[in-house]
Amino acid sequence: MENKQLRLGLQINSLDSGYKTDVYEAIEKECIKKNADLLLFLGNSDFVYSQITEKNIDSLITLSHNYLDYSKKQIEHKIPTLTIQKEEKDTPFISVNFNNKYRKLIDHVIERHGCKTFNIIISDKESQECRDMLAVCIASLADHNIQIAQNRVYKGNSLEISGYRAMAYFEQKELLPVDCIICLNDDMAIGVTNFAKSRKLNIPRDFKLIAFDDILESRYNDISITTINRDIEHLSKTAVDLALDAAKGLALPLATTIDCKIKYRKSCGCIACDDYETDFIDEDGNKVPFSNYEVHKLDTEFFSLEHDFLLMRSFFYNVNNTLTLKSALLNLSNAFNLLKVKYCAIVLFERKIYIQEEEKFEMPSRAKLMLNYAEEIPRGDQLTSVLFDPRIGLLPEGFLNNERHTLIFNPLVHNDCILGYMVYEPGQLHKVMYDSAFSMVAAILNAAIFFTERLATEQHQSLMLQKLEHSNSKLNMEALTDELTKLYNRRGFINFGQQTIELALEMEQYGLVFYADMDGLKGINDTYGHEAGDIAIKGMASILKQTFRNQDIVGRMGGDEFAIVTVGINKDFLPKIRERITIAEEKWFAKANQPFHLGISVGAVEFSPENQESDMEKLLSAADELLYQEKVKKHSRSATKEKPMEQR
């Protein structure tokens, strides 16, 4: 994924508020001006954070407190990082200087509009910026001898619904009427205006409302909101300039400050409710009209909404009519074309990764690029099956052209399992539309994978049954079973093992063939007798049954030799297999009441669609060579331990 231009990363927990969306769009606009790639990391999980590496981006802008805590624990990847909003001791940050403006705004509603009682709705009790803003509000009110009781401060979550719930809480606790509601962001203030409509309350007659952020909706709401503008354009330009400097290896100042601006509107009573020409009144008392460009843009967006929703409905219809994984990917490709997506890659891990909250995510070494959609790529070439290492880069080398891109990294998470991820470049629709549509993709793919696996299992079982019935016409099962261990004998193992390998390769799956030899069986026979030797062989058979799965093929090849065919795991899983065998051996010794321990040496070779080796005898021969090497190592270690100290 190497490009000539630099690639900046932007990490945001979500696009669920107007402020976050405004920041994203402003930073995207600046990156376009500077001809820099932008890669948006959306989410706040270790899985998302693990992709913020020097392989994928050159520097990072983050709005997340959680990511900064995560990055301090990382040793491997140290990306030049700057943060917006949060002051850090060792990370460059851009902060908004709101102290004086918030004091001035509170002075305004008290001195100009006569407010004496206040309720406060805070957005995020964990945010340092939120705590600082609350402290400024309380101190400013105290300057006017106004004390705020604890129950008059509602702890929200920054979303619009939080403002509505806060007002319902104030109503229930009989903390209404009140002179003024202070919201620490505009989204919650919109929720307050919705509550007022539901109760037929008049803003600003029944109470004044002030907020913070100056998002687009606060300007064009029925009751436009008096608020503080962060100057997001200036903030975003500064952030991009600093991030580009950091990407070039330049040192950044620890602290950069952006000034705010107060915008007085209808919600405090400074603009008449029937005035639809004035956007706001500035701090010098000047009326500022609405921008003709912005009004035209809003009109265009409004009339395109119906069209966008029709596209969304078609998207949901198309992608819901899926069964197999292949059909799901084809339908998604058609849907991306419908939604005017510029680019989309879907990467699936070879196995679902189940994550518990306390577990640290580790990126697997194998993944497949399953869909590589782009407007210029012919439809037939978009479905792929390219195996690559996602630890090296988000996509295989050469799968993205060298033009400038704005990409979004979207995890494919369903319930408690991670399927993989999407990397896409949105088109002309609103970003929230894409976010909403693509939130379904993980569930769709999970269902398709489940159906495909179940179908494959049924086909496998049906095929095995047919072949078994065919075999039974010539041989009965006794001829295929080892009498002592009840495992497959050599003939049975070769027969069913070969079928399993061929079916796996036909379905583009991989697996392992094991050849195993018991350690010390001759010594057990010589010391305790052949009856004890038979107990040892049966014990090792039970250990292998416990270690491997029911669908794996386990056989006794004769004497103290065993073999296994297993599908769906590769050599990376060998340490886990050896660990399971050791645990099973210890459990057997604890329960068997025998005077000897059991041990086994194994050699394993991998078969896969890439190497196309399917002959059982050749695979067993290769595994036997590795088994011999393992035996030599064990004998060498044993001989070393038995030498007297003076001979070593």
C-alpha positions in Angstrom: 0.0 0.0 0.0 2.9 2.4 -0.6 1.9 5.7 -2.1 4.0 8.7 -3.2 2.2 11.1 -0.9 2.1 10.8 2.9 -0.7 9.0 4.7 -2.2 10.5 7.8 -4.3 8.5 10.3 -7.3 9.9 12.1 -8.7 7.8 15.0 -12.2 8.6 16.3 -14.3 6.3 18.5 -17.4 6.9 16.3 -19.2 9.4 14.0 -22.3 9.5 16.3 -22.1 13.3 17.0 -22.1 16.4 14.9 -18.8 17.5 16.3 -16.9 14.3 15.4 -18.4 14.3 11.9 -17.5 18.0 11.5 -13.9 17.3 12.6 -13.6 14.3 10.2 -14.9 16.2 7.2 -12.7 19.3 7.9 -9.6 17.1 8.3 -10.5 15.2 5.1 -10.9 18.6 3.3 -7.4 19.7 4.5 -5.8 16.4 3.4 -7.3 16.9 -0.1 -5.7 20.4 -0.2 -2.4 19.0 0.9 -2.5 15.9 -1.4 -2.2 13.6 1.6 -3.9 10.3 2.0 -6.3 10.0 5.0 -7.0 6.7 6.8 -9.9 6.9 9.3 -9.7 4.3 12.1 -13.3 4.1 13.4 -13.7 2.4 16.8 -12.1 2.1 20.3 -11.0 -1.5 20.5 -7.5 -3.1 20.6 -8.3 -4.6 17.2 -8.7 -1.1 15.7 -5.7 0.2 17.6 -3.5 -2.7 16.4 -3.7 -1.4 12.8 -2.3 2.0 13.7 1.3 1.1 12.7 4.1 2.6 10.6 3.2 0.1 7.9 -0.2 1.7 7.4 0.2 5.4 8.2 3.0 8.0 8.7 1.5 9.9 11.6 -1.8 10.0 13.6 -4.4 12.5 14.8 -6.6 11.1 17.6 -9.6 12.3 19.5 -9.6 9.2 21.8 -8.4 9.1 25.4 -8.4 5.3 25.2 -6.0 5.1 22.3 -3.4 7.2 24.1 -3.5 4.8 27.1 -3.2 1.9 24.7 -0.3 3.4 22.7 1.8 4.0 25.9 1.9 0.2 26.4 3.2 -0.5 22.9 6.8 -1.1 22.2 6.8 -2.3 18.6 5.0 0.6 17.0 5.5 4.2 17.9 3.6 6.4 15.5 4.1 10.2 15.6 0.9 11.2 17.3 -0.9 14.3 18.3 -4.2 14.6 20.1 -7.1 17.0 19.9 -8.8 18.1 23.2 -6.7 16.2 25.7 -3.7 17.7 27.3 -0.8 15.2 27.6 2.6 15.3 29.3 4.5 13.5 26.5 2.1 13.8 23.5 1.7 17.0 21.4 -1.9 18.2 21.8 -4.2 20.8 20.3 -6.5 22.4 22.9 -9.4 24.8 22.6 -9.2 27.8 24.8 -12.8 28.1 26.0 -12.3 29.4 29.6 -12.8 33.1 28.9 -15.5 32.6 26.3 -17.6 30.3 28.6 -17.3 32.8 31.4 -18.3 35.6 29.1 -21.3 33.5 27.8 -22.5 32.8 31.4 -22.1 36.4 32.3 -24.2 37.2 29.3 -27.2 35.1 30.2 -27.1 36.4 33.8 -26.5 40.1 33.2 -28.3 40.5 29.8 -31.1 38.0 30.3 -31.5 37.9 34.0 -31.0 34.1 34.6 -30.6 33.1 38.2 -31.2 29.3 38.3 -29.3 26.8 36.2 -29.2 23.1 35.3 -26.1 21.7 33.6 -25.8 18.7 31.3 -22.3 17.4 30.9 -21.2 15.2 28.0 -18.5 12.8 29.3 -17.5 12.6 33.0 -14.3 10.7 31.9 -13.1 13.6 29.7 -10.6 16.0 31.0 -12.1 18.7 28.7 -15.5 18.0 30.1 -14.3 18.3 33.7 -12.5 21.6 32.9 -15.6 23.0 31.2 -17.8 22.0 34.2 -15.3 23.7 36.6 -15.4 26.9 34.5 -19.2 26.9 34.6 -19.4 26.4 38.4 -16.7 29.0 39.0 -18.4 31.5 36.7 -21.8 31.0 38.5 -20.1 31.3 41.9 -18.8 34.7 40.8 -22.4 35.7 40.7 -23.2 34.1 44.0 -25.1 31.2 42.3 -24.5 27.8 43.7 -25.2 24.6 41.8 -26.6 21.7 43.7 -25.2 18.2 42.8 -28.6 17.0 41.5 -28.7 19.8 39.0 -25.7 18.4 37.1 -26.8 15.5 34.8 -24.1 13.2 33.5 -24.9 12.4 29.8 -23.0 10.7 27.0 -22.7 13.5 24.4 -25.5 12.1 22.2 -28.8 14.0 21.3 -30.9 11.5 23.3 -28.9 12.3 26.4 -30.2 15.9 26.3 -33.8 14.6 26.2 -33.2 12.1 29.0 -31.6 14.9 31.1 -34.7 17.1 30.8 -36.9 14.1 31.7 -34.7 13.6 34.8 -35.0 17.3 35.8 -38.7 17.1 35.3 -39.0 14.0 37.5 -36.9 15.5 40.2 -39.0 18.8 40.1 -36.0 20.8 38.9 -38.1 22.5 36.3 -38.9 25.3 35.6 -35.4 26.7 35.4 -34.0 30.0 34.0 -31.2 28.4 31.9 -29.9 25.0 30.7 -26.2 24.7 30.1 -25.2 21.9 27.7 -21.6 21.0 27.2 -22.2 20.1 23.6 -24.6 21.0 20.9 -25.9 17.5 20.2 -27.4 17.3 23.7 -28.8 20.8 23.3 -30.7 19.5 20.3 -32.1 16.8 22.6 -33.2 19.6 25.0 -35.1 21.4 22.2 -36.9 18.2 21.2 -38.0 17.7 24.8 -39.2 21.3 24.9 -41.3 20.6 21.8 -42.8 17.5 23.3 -43.8 19.5 26.4 -44.9 22.6 24.5 -42.3 24.6 26.2 -41.1 27.8 24.5 -37.4 28.5 24.2 -36.2 31.2 25.1 -39.4 32.4 26.9 -39.6 29.4 29.4 -35.9 28.9 29.7 -32.7 29.9 28.0 -30.3 27.3 26.4 -26.6 27.6 25.8 -24.2 25.0 24.5 -20.8 24.3 22.9 -19.5 23.2 19.5 -21.6 25.1 16.9 -22.4 22.0 14.8 -24.5 22.5 11.6 -27.8 21.4 13.2 -27.5 24.0 16.0 -27.5 26.8 13.4 -30.5 25.5 11.4 -32.6 24.1 14.3 -36.1 25.7 14.7 -34.6 27.4 17.7 -31.0 28.1 16.7 -28.7 27.5 19.6 -26.5 30.1 21.3 -23.1 28.3 21.5 -19.4 28.5 21.4 -17.7 27.8 18.1 -14.4 25.8 18.3 -13.3 27.1 14.9 -13.0 23.6 13.6 -11.6 24.7 10.2 -8.7 26.4 11.9 -8.3 23.5 14.3 -8.3 20.9 11.5 -5.9 22.9 9.4 -3.5 23.1 12.3 -3.9 19.4 13.1 -3.1 18.4 9.5 -0.1 20.8 9.2 1.3 19.4 12.5 0.7 15.8 11.5 2.5 16.3 8.2 5.4 17.9 10.0 5.5 14.9 12.4 5.4 12.5 9.4 8.5 14.2 8.0 10.3 13.8 11.3 10.0 17.4 12.5 9.6 18.1 16.2 6.2 19.4 17.3 5.4 21.9 20.1 3.8 20.1 23.1 0.9 22.5 23.3 -1.0 24.4 20.5 -4.0 26.5 21.4 -7.0 27.5 19.3 -9.3 30.3 20.3 -13.1 30.1 20.4 -15.9 32.4 19.3 -19.3 33.0 20.9 -22.3 33.0 18.6 -25.5 34.5 20.1 -28.7 33.1 18.7 -32.4 32.5 19.4 -32.0 30.1 22.3 -30.8 32.8 24.6 -33.2 35.5 23.2 -30.7 37.6 21.3 -32.3 36.8 17.9 -36.0 37.0 17.4 -37.7 33.6 16.8 -39.2 34.9 13.5 -35.8 36.1 12.2 -34.8 33.6 9.5 -32.1 35.7 7.9 -29.6 36.1 10.8 -27.2 33.2 11.5 -25.8 34.7 14.7 -24.8 37.9 16.5 -21.0 38.1 17.1 -19.2 39.3 20.3 -19.1 42.8 18.9 -22.9 42.9 18.5 -22.9 42.6 14.7 -25.6 40.5 13.0 -24.1 37.9 10.7 -26.5 36.5 8.0 -26.6 32.9 6.8 -24.0 32.0 4.1 -25.7 31.7 0.7 -23.3 28.8 -0.1 -24.2 27.0 3.1 -28.0 27.4 2.6 -27.7 26.2 -1.0 -25.6 23.2 0.2 -28.3 22.4 2.8 -31.1 22.6 0.2 -29.2 20.3 -2.1 -28.6 17.8 0.7 -32.2 18.0 1.8 -33.5 17.1 -1.7 -31.0 14.4 -2.1 -32.1 12.7 1.1 -35.0 10.9 -0.5 -32.7 9.6 -3.2 -30.2 8.4 -0.6 -32.8 6.6 1.4 -34.1 4.8 -1.7 -30.5 3.7 -2.3 -30.2 2.5 1.3 -33.4 0.5 0.9 -32.1 -1.1 -2.2 -28.8 -1.8 -0.4 -30.6 -3.6 2.5 -32.8 -5.6 0.0 -29.8 -6.7 -2.0 -27.5 -7.8 0.8 -30.2 -9.5 2.8 -30.9 -12.0 0.0 -27.7 -13.9 0.5 -26.9 -17.5 1.4 -23.4 -18.6 0.7 -20.3 -16.5 1.3 -19.7 -16.1 -2.5 -23.2 -14.9 -3.1 -22.9 -12.4 -0.1 -19.7 -11.0 -1.6 -21.3 -10.7 -5.1 -24.3 -8.9 -3.6 -22.1 -6.5 -1.6 -20.2 -5.7 -4.8 -23.4 -4.8 -6.5 -24.5 -2.8 -3.5 -21.2 -0.8 -3.5 -21.8 0.1 -7.1 -25.3 1.3 -6.1 -24.0 3.4 -3.3 -21.3 5.0 -5.4 -18.5 3.6 -3.2 -15.2 4.4 -4.8 -13.3 1.5 -3.3 -13.8 -1.3 -0.9 -11.7 -4.3 0.2 -13.1 -7.0 2.4 -10.5 -9.1 4.3 -11.5 -12.2 6.3 -9.3 -14.0 8.8 -9.0 -17.8 8.1 -10.8 -18.4 11.4 -13.1 -16.3 13.5 -11.3 -14.8 16.5 -13.3 -14.9 19.7 -12.2 -12.1 22.1 -12.9 -11.8 25.8 -12.8 -8.4 27.3 -9.7 -9.1 29.3 -7.8 -10.6 26.4 -5.3 -8.6 24.3 -6.0 -8.8 20.5 -3.2 -10.3 18.4 -3.4 -9.9 14.7 -3.2 -13.3 13.0 -0.5 -14.0 10.4 -2.9 -15.2 7.7 -5.9 -13.5 6.1 -7.6 -13.5 2.7 -8.5 -10.5 0.6 -12.0 -11.8 -0.5 -13.4 -8.7 -2.3 -11.4 -6.0 -4.1 -14.1 -3.6 -5.4 -13.3 -0.5 -7.4 -15.3 1.4 -10.0 -12.6 0.7 -12.7 -12.2 -3.1 -11.9 -14.4 -5.4 -14.0 -17.1 -7.1 -12.0 -15.7 -10.6 -12.7 -12.3 -9.7 -11.3 -13.5 -8.3 -7.9 -13.9 -11.6 -6.1 -10.5 -12.8 -5.1 -8.9 -15.2 -2.7 -5.5 -13.7 -2.0 -3.7 -15.0 1.1 -1.4 -12.4 2.8 0.0 -11.4 6.2 -2.2 -8.5 7.6 0.5 -7.7 10.1 2.6 -6.3 7.3 -0.1 -4.1 5.8 -3.9 -3.7 5.6 -3.9 -5.0 2.0 -1.6 -7.2 -0.1 1.1 -5.3 -1.9 -0.1 -3.6 -5.1 -3.9 -3.7 -4.4 -4.4 0.0 -4.2 -3.4 2.5 -6.9 -1.1 5.5 -6.3 -3.9 8.1 -6.4 -4.8 10.1 -3.3 -7.4 8.3 -1.1 -9.5 8.9 1.9 -10.0 5.5 3.4 -12.0 4.2 6.4 -10.9 1.1 8.4 -14.1 -0.6 9.5 -13.8 -3.7 11.8 -16.1 -6.7 10.9 -17.2 -7.6 14.4 -20.3 -9.7 15.2 -21.2 -10.3 18.8 -17.9 -11.5 20.5 -16.1 -12.6 17.3 -13.9 -10.7 14.8 -14.3 -11.9 11.2 -11.9 -9.5 9.6 -12.2 -5.9 8.4 -13.2 -3.6 5.5 -11.2 -0.8 4.0 -13.4 1.5 2.0 -13.4 4.9 0.3 -16.9 6.5 0.6 -18.6 8.2 -2.3 -21.1 11.0 -2.6 -23.6 10.0 0.1 -23.3 11.3 3.6 -20.7 9.6 5.7 -23.3 8.6 8.3 -25.2 6.7 5.5 -22.2 4.6 4.8 -21.5 4.0 8.5 -25.1 2.9 9.0 -25.2 0.6 5.9 -21.8 -1.0 6.6 -22.6 -1.7 10.2 -24.7 -4.6 8.8 -21.9 -6.2 6.8 -20.4 -8.2 9.7 -23.8 -9.8 10.5 -24.4 -10.6 6.8 -21.0 -12.1 6.3 -21.2 -14.0 9.6 -24.5 -15.6 8.5 -23.1 -16.4 5.1 -20.0 -18.0 6.6 -22.1 -20.1 8.9 -24.3 -21.2 6.1 -21.4 -22.0 3.8 -19.6 -24.0 6.6 -22.8 -25.9 7.4 -23.4 -26.6 3.7 -19.8 -27.8 3.3 -20.2 -30.0 6.4 -23.4 -31.5 5.0 -21.7 -32.1 1.7 -18.7 -33.6 3.4 -20.9 -35.9 5.5 -23.0 -36.9 2.5 -19.9 -37.6 0.4 -18.3 -39.5 3.2 -21.5 -41.5 3.7 -21.6 -42.3 0.0 -18.0 -43.4 0.0 -18.4 -45.3 3.2 -21.4 -47.2 1.8 -19.4 -47.9 -1.3 -16.5 -49.2 0.8 -18.8 -51.3 3.0 -19.8 -53.2 -0.1 -16.2 -54.4 -0.4 -14.9 -54.3 3.1 -16.5 -54.3 6.5 -15.4 -51.9 9.2 -13.5 -54.7 11.0 -11.1 -54.8 8.1 -10.4 -51.0 8.6 -10.1 -51.0 12.4 -7.2 -51.7 14.7 -8.4 -54.4 17.1 -6.4 -53.3 20.1 -7.0 -49.5 20.0 -10.3 -49.4 18.0 -8.6 -46.6 15.9 -8.4 -47.0 12.1 -5.7 -49.5 11.1 -3.3 -48.6 8.3 -5.7 -49.5 5.5 -8.6 -47.6 7.1 -6.4 -44.6 7.8 -5.0 -44.4 4.3 -8.5 -44.8 2.8 -10.4 -42.1 4.9 -7.3 -39.8 5.3 -6.9 -39.6 1.5 -10.5 -38.8 1.1 -10.4 -36.1 3.7 -7.3 -34.4 2.2 -8.8 -34.4 -1.4 -12.1 -33.0 -0.1 -10.3 -30.3 1.9 -8.2 -29.2 -1.1 -11.2 -29.2 -3.3 -12.8 -26.7 -0.9 -9.5 -24.6 -0.8 -8.8 -25.6 2.8 -5.5 -26.5 4.4 -4.5 -28.9 7.1 -1.8 -31.1 8.6 -0.7 -34.8 8.4 1.0 -36.1 11.5 3.2 -39.2 11.9 3.9 -40.2 15.5 6.0 -42.7 17.4 5.7 -43.6 21.1 8.7 -43.0 23.3 10.1 -46.0 25.2 7.6 -48.7 24.4 10.4 -51.3 24.1 11.5 -50.4 27.6 8.0 -50.8 28.9 7.7 -54.3 27.2 11.1 -55.3 28.5 10.5 -54.1 32.1 6.9 -54.8 32.7 5.9 -57.2 30.0 3.9 -57.2 26.8 0.5 -56.9 28.6 1.8 -53.6 30.0 2.9 -52.6 26.5 -0.6 -53.2 25.2 -2.0 -51.0 28.0 0.5 -48.3 27.0 -0.5 -48.5 23.3 -4.2 -48.2 24.2 -3.4 -45.3 26.6 -1.7 -43.4 23.8 -4.6 -44.0 21.5 -7.0 -42.5 24.1 -4.6 -39.5 24.5 -4.7 -38.9 20.8 -8.5 -39.1 20.7 -8.7 -36.5 23.5 -6.1 -34.2 21.7 -7.7 -34.2 18.3 -11.3 -33.4 17.2 -14.0 -35.9 16.4 -13.8 -35.1 12.6 -10.0 -35.6 12.5 -8.8 -39.0 11.2 -6.7 -40.9 13.7 -5.1 -44.3 13.0 -2.6 -46.8 14.3 -0.1 -47.7 11.6 1.3 -50.7 13.4 3.4 -51.3 16.5 3.9 -48.1 18.4 3.3 -45.8 15.3 0.2 -43.5 14.8 -0.9 -41.1 12.2 -3.4 -38.2 12.1 -5.1 -36.1 9.4 -6.6 -32.8 10.5 -8.2 -30.0 8.5 -8.4 -26.3 9.2 -5.1 -25.8 11.2 -1.6 -25.1 10.0 2.0 -25.4 11.5 1.4 -22.3 13.7 -0.9 -24.5 15.8 1.7 -27.2 16.5 2.9 -25.8 19.8 -0.7 -25.9 21.0 -1.1 -29.5 19.8 2.1 -30.5 21.7 0.8 -28.8 24.8 -2.5 -30.6 24.6 -0.7 -34.0 24.2 1.5 -33.3 27.2 -1.5 -32.4 29.4 -3.4 -35.5 28.3 -0.3 -37.7 29.0 -0.1 -36.3 32.5 -3.8 -36.8 33.1 -3.5 -40.4 31.9 -0.6 -41.2 34.3 -2.6 -39.7 37.2 -5.6 -41.9 36.5 -4.1 -45.1 35.0 -2.3 -46.4 38.2 0.6 -47.7 36.1 4.3 -47.5 37.0 5.4 -45.9 33.7 4.8 -42.6 31.9 3.7 -42.2 28.3 5.3 -40.0 25.7 5.2 -39.6 22.0 7.2 -37.8 19.3 5.5 -36.3 16.3 6.4 -35.0 12.8 3.8 -32.9 10.9 3.6 -31.6 7.3 1.1 -29.1 5.9 -1.1 -29.6 2.9 -2.8 -26.6 1.3 -4.3 -25.4 -2.1 -0.9 -23.5 -2.6 1.4 -26.6 -2.6 -1.3 -29.0 -4.1 0.5 -32.1 -2.6 -2.4 -34.5 -1.9 -0.8 -38.0 -2.0 -1.1 -39.6 1.5 2.0 -41.8 1.2 4.2 -38.9 0.2 2.8 -36.7 3.0 3.3 -39.5 5.6 6.9 -40.0 4.3 7.6 -36.3 4.7 6.1 -36.3 8.2 8.1 -39.4 9.1 11.3 -37.6 8.2 10.4 -34.8 10.6 9.5 -37.4 13.2 13.0 -38.9 12.9 14.6 -35.5 13.5 12.4 -35.0 16.6 13.5 -38.4 17.9 17.2 -37.5 17.3 16.8 -34.3 19.3 15.1 -36.1 22.2 17.9 -38.8 22.3 20.5 -36.0 22.2 18.9 -34.2 25.1 18.5 -37.4 27.0 22.1 -38.4 26.5 23.3 -35.0 27.7 21.3 -35.3 30.9 22.7 -38.7 31.6 26.4 -37.7 31.4 28.2 -37.1 34.7 28.9 -33.5 35.4 32.7 -33.9 35.0 32.2 -35.2 31.4 30.0 -32.3 30.2 
